Amino acid sequence: MKKKIELLAPGGDIDSIKAAIIAGADAVYCGLDKFNARNRATNIRFDNLYGILRLAHKNNCKVFLTLNILIVENEIPLFISVLNKLLNTSIDGVIVQDIGILYLLSKYFKSLKIHASTQLTTHNEGQIKFLNQFAVNRINLSRELNIDEIQHLTSVAHENKVLTEVFVHGSYCISFSGICYMSSVLSGKSGNRGRCSQNCREKYITTDAGKNYPLNLKDNSAYFDLRELWNVGVDSLKIEGRIKGFEYVYTVVKTWRKQLQSFYTHNIFLDDNSDLHKVFNRKFSNSFLKGTINKDMFIDNPMSNSTLHLFENNQYFSDDKRKQAMIKLYEEKEETRNFIKKIITKLDIGKIPLTINITGACGTFLKATVKTPDKSFLMQSELKLVDKGTQLLNQKILLKKLQALNDTEFYIKELNSEQLGTKLYIPFSELGALKRKILFILHDYKKAVPSIALPVIKRASTEKIKPKLSVLISSSKDVLLCEDISVDFYFQLPNSLKNNLNKFIDIFTKNKKLIPWFPSILIGKDYTTAVDLLHALQTKFIVTNNTGIAYEAYKMGIDWIAGPYMNITNSYSLLSLKENFNCSGSFISNELKYSQIKAIKKPKDFNLYYSIYHPIVMMTSRQCLFHQVTECEKHIIDNSCIQQCEKTSSITNLKKDTFVIEKSKGNYHNIYNAVNSLNTNIVKDLADCFTSFLIDLRNIKTKTKIELNKVNIIKLFQNHINRNLDSTRQLNQVIYPSINNQYTEGI
């Protein structure tokens, strides 16, 4: 038998972590009260972490800390201080989304194992190689992948000495993780900051298909697919649920542990998943994993399906039987809850008490006898005590100089200095050395890395950047614009290229001014075809929103810039792209507000870009979004859907927020905000920061109207970035309605 697969459980609070451990988890992932992508979970304080680690490791369970959000510039010093503190723990790994933090960890915190979060949307082999440049130990693959795609990426990962992790149970997101901006746009609560408002789960005005929850997917469960996951070599099975209670965590982990144990012991798979239906669920689907994406993956109810399943499974149709069944289910849940609570209450995660006895007299060494519940040892100073000095040695001074012991998994319960002589002196450096000796004995103490600061970007007072205009198009008809207008034209490539390689080679060959713009999602053959396109074009310059293409461009020596959907939010991300991948420039995230953008320092000889006008993509989905809206005639997505389907529709929630659903040929389904983003303010606010401002003139129909043709609108924007106030006023008149709330609210 191959090696066993890790069972990875969620830990949204201390009780859930304990529940996961006693239920048989091999590892738990949990977050601190800062810097993690589940802000709505209770999470844990750093003080709790030591006891959690001690309890988990005692039970052969690893602990991974989620630091998986985008980091803005002013948070970097605090974030580094957290990393420094983690060096002095036995944490088994940190889960990260931000490219800048990947850079910091791989360069300065090499003892910490790095896991790539699902928020990095890893779905092709180039992205694995990209992450491998940061010494990533493990990658959580995108949830939308099928078993064949998982097998291929796991093989590539293992060739690069990287482990793979796959979500096997819990909530599905309708969007590819990491590129959903719905909550950010609507409420300033970015999902990339752990503040997702779950607008996709909200009730909407009834669609033509008769649905009120058109974006609501069933839960993921691969409970009956364990053999396939084992066969393809997956290293870890991840259960979702950090905002769910301890009884949910216990039940799901326990059920999965039984399945694994049956497989390990008897090579038999259990066919009863009834316990999974007793806790929160929205019914189950494994269609992404099976590669059969269909309309049955949706459920028109975001609430738990546990009681409804009970009724349907037992054919309880009368009110009396349903009432009796509900009472029995609630009694069973309460019994389980009390059982778990009784066990976890006894599990201690408190700090380990220290009793320290200090002795010494003039002319002798200062001695400290340290006692824990398990051991006792004696340490002494290097220098002897004297009767002259600047600061008298006493109980207060000793407590102050040894208080750092309280910042570990230990705490000073008692400090006894009664046997210390009077009127004694010793250099404070000796007390610091004594403290460090004690820490070395108590545990494997690592010296904290000092805070790191980016080099100051020195710019001469006379230096001025004169920004240019760039235009994004995606229609072959718009290519004609290149002939008459002197701006940079980017051409948006579709998500699926595999059947159209020659078409796009022809477009770029005939139009040398066009610059390829690669999308965020490129899966399987679509990714390899995109790489083939790079080789065929031998282009000198590209824009990419996909890190896999970024890696290939770097290896091929192609000049490239990071697109806006790489969501770059801090200086370290810029530095990492330049140093690790020879990137020449990057768009700054449109999720940031003015002050957050202004704080970013760009590396030397590096260009910054920003999109000032664009339709706002809220999310991108591999699922068909028309199933629940207009009743797509196809039950299942087939090979022709992504290539041929071309539809638009809209949905409106009960708050009257309207969203445009668009499916164009060769692309996945996108949801756009009803109104486009127009940010004319940034040109006067931060023009000297940017090499180029982008306008997106793709033919995406929203409620925003433009009362000029594309030639004239481009000229108007050109005048605007040249600080022509009349043009600025005119832009705000001829493009309407528009919004700019992300620039004012930030993340």
N, C-alpha and C positions, 0 to 999 in steps of 0.2 A: 504493500500500500504506500502511496505517496505520503508526503508530510501532511499533517492535519491542517485544516483551515482554521484561521483565527475567527472567533465569534466576537464581534465588536459591538458594544452596547452603548446607548446614550445615557448621559448622567446630567440632567438639568438641575439637580439639587443634591444635597448630601444623602437624603433618603433614597433617591433613585440610584445613586452610585452604589450605596450599600446593597440595594435590592438586586442590582445587576451582578454584583460580586457573589452574593449567596445563590443566585439563580444559575451561575455557572459561566459567566462571561470570561473570555480570555483577555479582554481588554475593555476599557471604558474611555469614552471621550467626553470631556467636560470643559466648561468655560469659566473664566474669572468674571467678576462683575464689570470688567472693562475688556475691550478689544476682542469680542467674539460675536459670531453671526447668529446668536439666539438671544437677543436682548430681552425678549419676553420671558425667557426662562429665569428661574430664581438665581441660578449660577452659584458660585462659591467665592469666598474670600481667600486671599493668598494664605492667610493663617490656617485655613482649613486644609490646604493642599498637602502639608506635611503629614498630617494624620491620615488623609485619604491614601497617600502613597504608601504609608506604612501598612495600613489595613489591606490594600489591594495586593501589594507585593507578598505579604504574608499568606495570601490566598492564591498565589501564582497568577495574578491578574495585572496586566499593564495599565498605565494611565497615560492618555494623550491629551494635551491641552490645546483647546481651540483658540487660536489667535488669528482667525480667518476672516478678517475684514480689511477693507481698504483703509490705509492710514494717511491722514493729512499732515501737513508739514509741522504744525505746532505740537503734534502728539509724539513726535519722534523721540525727544528726550525721555518722556515718561515710558514709552515703549521699550527703549533701550534699558531703562532701569529695571523693568520687568524681566527682560532677558537676562540681565546680570543676576537677579535674584534666582532665576530658574537654574542657573549654573550651579547653585548651591543646593539643589534638590536632586532627587533620583528620578525625575520625570523621564518617561520613556520616549517622548516625541512631542513635537509641536506641529499643529495643523495650520497652514498659512495660505492666504490668497494673494496678498500684495507682493508684486515683483520686487519692490524695494526692500521689503522685509526678507524675502528670499535671498537677496544680495547680502544684506547684513548678516544673516545667519550663516550663510556659506563662507563668508570671508572672515568674520570676527567671532562667531560663536560655534565653532566647528564641533564641539562636543555634544551639541543638541541635534538629535535626529529630526529631519525635516519631512513632513508629510504635505503633499499638495492637496489643497481643499477641492471639493467638488465645484466650488465657485470659480475655479480656473478653467472649467469646461473642457476637460481633456478628452479628446475624441479621435485624435489621429497620431500616427507614429512620430511625426515631426515635433509635436508638442511634448511627447515623452523625452525626446532628445534635447529639446529646449530646456525642460525642467531638470534634466540630468546634468546640465551645465552648472546648476546651483547645488549639486550634491544632494538632490532630493532622494530620500530613502524609500518613499512610498507615494503612490498616486491614487487618488479616488477618481475613478473613471466616471464619465458622464452617465447619468441614469437612463438616457434614451437609447443606449447601445444594445444591439442584439448579441446573442451568444457567440456568433462567428466573429463579430467585430471585437468582442471582449477577448476571444481567444487570440486573435492576431495581435492586439495591443499588449496582452499579457506576455506573449512570446517576445515582442520587441522590448518590453520593460525588463524581462528577465535577462535578455542579452545585454542590457545596460546595467544590470545588477540593481534593478528597481523593483519593488513589490507593487502589486495591484490590489485595490480594494473596490468592492462593488456593493452598492445599496441593494439589499435583498428584502427589506420589510419596512413599511411605513408610508408616509405621505409622498405622493408624486407632485412635482411642480409642473404646471402646464408649459412653462418656459424652460429653455435651456438655462441651467443655473449660472449665475454670474453675469448674465446679460438681460436681466429683467429690470426695467426702470419705472414700472407702473407706480409703485409706492413712492418712489423718489419724486416723480413728476407731480403726483396728485397731492401729496402731503409733506414732502420734504423728508420723508422717512425712507432712506435708501435700504433696499434689501442687501446691498453690498456693505452695509454697516450694521447688519443684524437687526434692522428696525422694520422689516417688511410688515405692511398693514394687511396683507393677504386680500387685496382688492379682487383677485381672481376668484376667491371663494364667496364673494358677495352675491346678493340677489340682484338680478337684472330684470328689466321689463321683458315680459314674455316674448320670446323670439318667434319667428315664423314656424320654427320646428316645435313650438310649444314648450320650450324649456325656460326655466327661471334661473338656472345656475349653469350657463353655457360653457364656463371655463373650469368646471369642477371635475377633476378626475377621481376615479376610484383609487384606493391605496395599492401600493406595490406589495406583492408577496411572491417570493420565489421559493416558498416552502417545499414545493414538490419538484423543484428543479436543482436540487442539491447535487445530484450525480453529474449533470452537465457542467455546473460551476466547478466541481472538483476535477472533472476531466480536462477542462481547459486551463487548469493551473492557477486559478484565482487564489490569492494569499489570504484575503480577509473578507468576511461577510459583515456588512454594516447594517445595523438596525437604526432607523430614524426615530426620533421622539424625545428631544431634549425639552420640549414644553409639555410633555405628558407626565402623569403622576407615577409614583413608584410602583403601584400595583400593575400598571400597564407594562412598565419595564420588566418587572419580575416575570409576569405571565408570558410575554413574548420571548424573552431570553430563555426561560425555562423550557418552553415549547421547542424552540430551535435547538437547545442543548440536547433534548431527548432525540430529536431527529439525527443530529450529528453522532450521538453516542450509539444509536441503533445502527447507523452506517459503519462506524468504526469497529464495533464489536461483532456485528452479525452480517454486515453487507446487505442490510435490509432497510428499506425506507418506509417510514410510517405513513399511513394514508388518512390519518385523522388530524385535522387542523381545527377542531371545534373550539379549543381553548383560545385560539387567536380571534375567533368571532365573539368571544365573551367580553373582550375589552374594546376600547375605541377603535372603530374601523369604518371606512366608507365602502364596504365590500372590497374585494381583492381582484387584481389583474396582474398578469405577468406578460402582457402583450409586447411591451418594449423588448423584454428579454427574448421572447420567442420570435421577434421580428414580424409580428402580425398586428400592426397598428390599426385599430378599428374603432367603430363608434361605441362598442360595448365597454370601452375603457372609461366612458363618462358615467357619472351618476348625478341626477338632478336633485341632490340633497347633500349639503356639506356636513350634516350632523352625523352622529354615530349610528351605525347600522346594526348594532349588537342585538337590540330587542327585536327589530324587524326580522333579522336572520333567525332568531329563535322561533318566531311565529311561523315563518315560511317553512323552515326545516322540519318543524313538528306538525305542520298543517293545523295550527291553532287559529280557527276563524271566528269562533264565538267570543263575545266579550268576557265571559266568565273564565274561559280557558286562558285567554290572553292575560287577564288580571292575575290569575294564579301563577302563570308562568313568569310574569314580571316580578311578582313577590319572591318567587323561588330564586330567580336570577339575582335580584338585589340582595337577598339573604346570603347567597353563595359569594357574591362580590364582597360583601361586608365581612364574611367569615375569612375569605382570602386576605383581605386588607388587614384585618386584626392579626392574622397569623404572621404575615410579613412584618407588620409593625412590631410585633412582640420580639421577633428575631433581630431586626435591625436596630432596635433601641439598645440592645445589649452590646452592639459593636461600637467600640470606643475609637474615635479619631482625634481625641484630645492630645495636646502636646505632652511630651515626656518630661516629668518633673526632674529637676536637678537640685541636689543639696550640695552646697560648696562650703567647705570649712577652710578658712584662711588662717595660717599661722606664720610666725616669724618674729625675730628679735634683731636688734641692732648688731650688724656684723655677720648675720646669717642670710641665707636665701629666703625669699618669699615663697611659701609653699601653698598649693591649693589642692585639697583632697576633694575630688568630684565623685559624687554617687548618683547613679541612675537606678531604676528598679532592677536592672539586669547586671550592672557591673560597677566597679569602683576603681579609680586610678589616681595617682599622685603626679602633679606637675610642679615645677619650680622655676623661678626666674633665673636669668643668666647673671645678673648683677646682685650684689648683696644689699641689704637694707642699711641705710645710714641715718645719722641723727641730725643732718642738716639738709636743707633743700628749700624749694619755693612753694611747694604745696604739700600740706600735711596729709599723710595717708590715713584714711578712715573709712567707715562703712559706706558713707555717701559716695565717696570717690570710687570705691571698688564697684559699687552697683552701677555707677555711670559708665565706667570703663569696660565692664563685662556685659552691659545690657544687650550687645549685639547677639549674645547667645539666645535671647528671646525672639530674635528674628529668624530662627531656624525651627526645626521640629521639636526643639527643647525649650523649656522655660525655667528660669531660676525660681524655684519654690522657696528655697531658704538659703541665705548667705550668712554664715556665722563667722564673725571676726573677733570673738571674745578672747581667743588665744593669741591675738596679734598684739604685739607690744605697743607702747605709747610713744608719741613724738618720733615717728619713723617717716623716712622719705625714700622715694625710689623714682627714677624717671618714668614719665607716663608711657614712653615708648616700650618700657619693659612690661607694663600692664597690657599693652596692645599685643606684644609678642606672646605673653602668657595666654591671652584670650585665643589667639590663633592656634597655639599648641593644643588647647582644650578642644577646639573645633576639629582639628585634625584627628584627634583620638575619637571624638564622638561620631564623626562620619567623614566620608571622603570629601573634605572641604576644597573647593576650587576657588582660586582667586578671581574676583569679579573683574570683568573687562571694563576699563574706563569708558565713559561716554564718548561717542564719536561725533565729530562735526564735519559736515561737508566743507570742502575748501571754499573760501569766500570768492565769489565771482567778481573780479575787479573790472569795472567798465569805466573808461575815460569819460569825463563829464561832457565831452563834445560828441561822444559816440551816439549815433541815432540809427535805429533800424527802420528802414522804410518798408513796411509790410506790403506783400503782393496779394493778389486775389487768386484763388483757385476755385474750380468748379467741378462738382461731381455730377456725372451723367450716367445713364445706363441704357439708353436707346440708340440704336444704330443711326436713326434719323438725326439725333442731336450731334453726331460726330461732325456734321457739316459746320457746326459752330466754330470748330477749331481753325477753319480756313481764314476766318475774318477777324478773330478776336485774339489778342495777345495775352493770354493768361494760361496758367497750368490747368489742363483738363484731365481729370481722373475718370476712368471708366470702370464702373462697378461690375465685377464679375459675379455670376450667380453661385448659389450654394452647390449646384450640380453642374459639373463640367464634362462628365465622362462620355456623353454622346455628342458633344459639340466642340471638341478640341480644335478641329480644323477651322470651324467658324470663327473662333476667337483669335486664332493665329492669323487668319486673313484680315480681321478687323485691325489688329495692332500693326500688322505688316504694312497695310495700306495707309495707315494714319500714324506716322511716327511721333506726332505730338502727344498722342494719348498715353497716359500713364496708368498701368494696371492697378486696380484697387481690389484687394482680396477680402472676402467676407469673413465673418467671425467663425462660421461653421463650415467645415469641409471634412466629411466623413468618408472613410474607405476609399473606393476608387475615385471619388470626387477629389480627394486630397492628392492621390498619386497623379491624377490627370492635371491638377493645378501645378504640381511639380514639373510634369512634362511640359506644360505651357511655359514655365520659367526657362527651361532648357531650350525649348524651341525658339523663343523670342530673343534670347540673349540680350534682354533689356538691361539698361544701366540703372534703372530707378523704378521702385514700386512703393505702394502704400499697402500695408497689410494689417488687418484686424485679427489675424490668426497667428499665434505664436509658432505653429508648425511651419508655416510659410516663412515667417521671420527667420527661423533656424536655417531653412534651406537657402534663403537669400544670403544669409551670413556665410554659409559654407561655400556658396558659389561666387562670393565676392560682389554681390549686387548691392548697390546703395539702396537703403530702405528706410522708411519712416513708420513709426507705430501709429495706427489709425485710432480714431476716437473711441472705438469700442474695446480697445485694450484698457481703457479707463485708468489712465495714469494720473495719480493724485499727489505724488511727492517727489522730492529731488533724488532720493536714492533709487527710485525706479528709473529715472532718466539716466543716472550714472551707471546703473547695472546694464541697461540696454546698450549704452555706448561702450563700456569696458568689455562686456561679455560677448556682445554680438555685433560690434562695429556699426551700430545704428547711428544714422546721421541726424535724426530728429524725431519728434513725437508730438502728436496731438495731446492737449491737456483735456482731461475729463470734463464733459459738459455738466456733470453732477456738482461741480465745485462752484462756490460763490466767489465773489470778487476778492475778498481778503484771503481766502484759501489759495487762490491762483497766484496772487501777488507774492505770497510767502515762498513760493517754489523758486529754487535757484537752479538754473540750467548749467550743465557742464560746459567747459570751454569748447568752442567749435562745434556747437550742437544747436539745432534749430527747433523752435517751438511753433506749433500750429494750433488753430482753434476754429471750430465750426460756429459761424455767427448766424447762419440761417439753415434750417433743416426740418423736415418732418420728423417728429419725435417717435422713434421706435420704442414701444413699451415692452415688447417681448417678442422672441422668436421661438416657434414651437415645431417639433417634428410631427406632432399630431395634426390631424385635419380639424381646423376650427369651424368648418362649415357643417359638420355633423349635427351640432347642437343649435345652429343658427338658421340655416336654410335647408336642412335635411339633404345633404349631399347624397346623390343617388347611389354612390358606392359605399358598401358596408366597410370595406377595408382599403387601406392605402396600398396601391399596387405600383409596379415599376413605371407606369405611364403618368402617375399623378404628379410627381414633382416636375417632370419634364413638360407636361402638356396643360395642366390645370391653370386657369387664369380667371380668378373671381375676386369680387369685392363685396363686402357687406358691412354692417355696423351693429353694435350692441350698445345699450344705454343702461347704466345702473340706476338704482332708486334715488341716488343723489343727483341724477341728471347729467352725470359724466358720460360722454359718448366716445366710443372708440371705433376706429376703422379697422376692419379685418381685411387684409390684402394677401392674395396668393398670386404671384406672377410666375410665368414660365421659368422653370429651372431653379426656383427658390422655395424655401420652406415658408410656412405661414407666418405672417407678421401681424402684430397688432400695433396700430399707430394712434397717438393722441389725435383727437378731432381737430386740434389747432396746432399749427407749426410753431417752432421756436424762432424768434428773431431777436438777436442781441446786438443792437447798434451801440450800446453804452460802452462795451469793452474796447471799442476802437479808440475812444478818447481816454478811457481809464488806463488801459494797459498796452497801447499800440506798440510802444518801444520794446515790449517783451517778445513779440511774435514776428516770425518771418513771413507767415502767410495766414490769411483768413479764408475759410472755406464757405462756399454757399452750395447747398445741395439742391440741384434742379432736376432730380429724377422725377419721372411722371407718376408720382404717388398722390392720389386724389384725397384730399382732406377738406375740411370746411374753410381752410385758409385760401383766399383768392389773391391772384396777382393780376393787376390791371395793365400789365405791359408784357410784350413778348420777351423771350429769353435774351435776345441780343440787347435790348434796351435795359432789361433788369440787370444784366451783367455790367453794363456801362454805368448804371446808377450806383451799383455796389463799388465799382472801381473809384468813382468820384467820392463815395462815402469814406473809403479807407484812406483817401488822400485829404481827409478832413474838410470836405466841402459840406457845409452845414445845410445848404439848400437840398442837397442830395439826401442827407440824413433825414430831414423832415419829409421829403417826398417818399422815401422808402417806407416810413411808418404810415404813410397815407395809402400807398398803392399795394402794400402787402397787409392784408387784414382778414380776420382777426389773427392776433399772434400772442404768444406768452413769453415770459422771460423769468419765470419764478425760480428755476434752478440756480441762476446766477445771483439771485437775491437771497435765497434760503440756504443753498449749499447742502452738505451732508454732515 
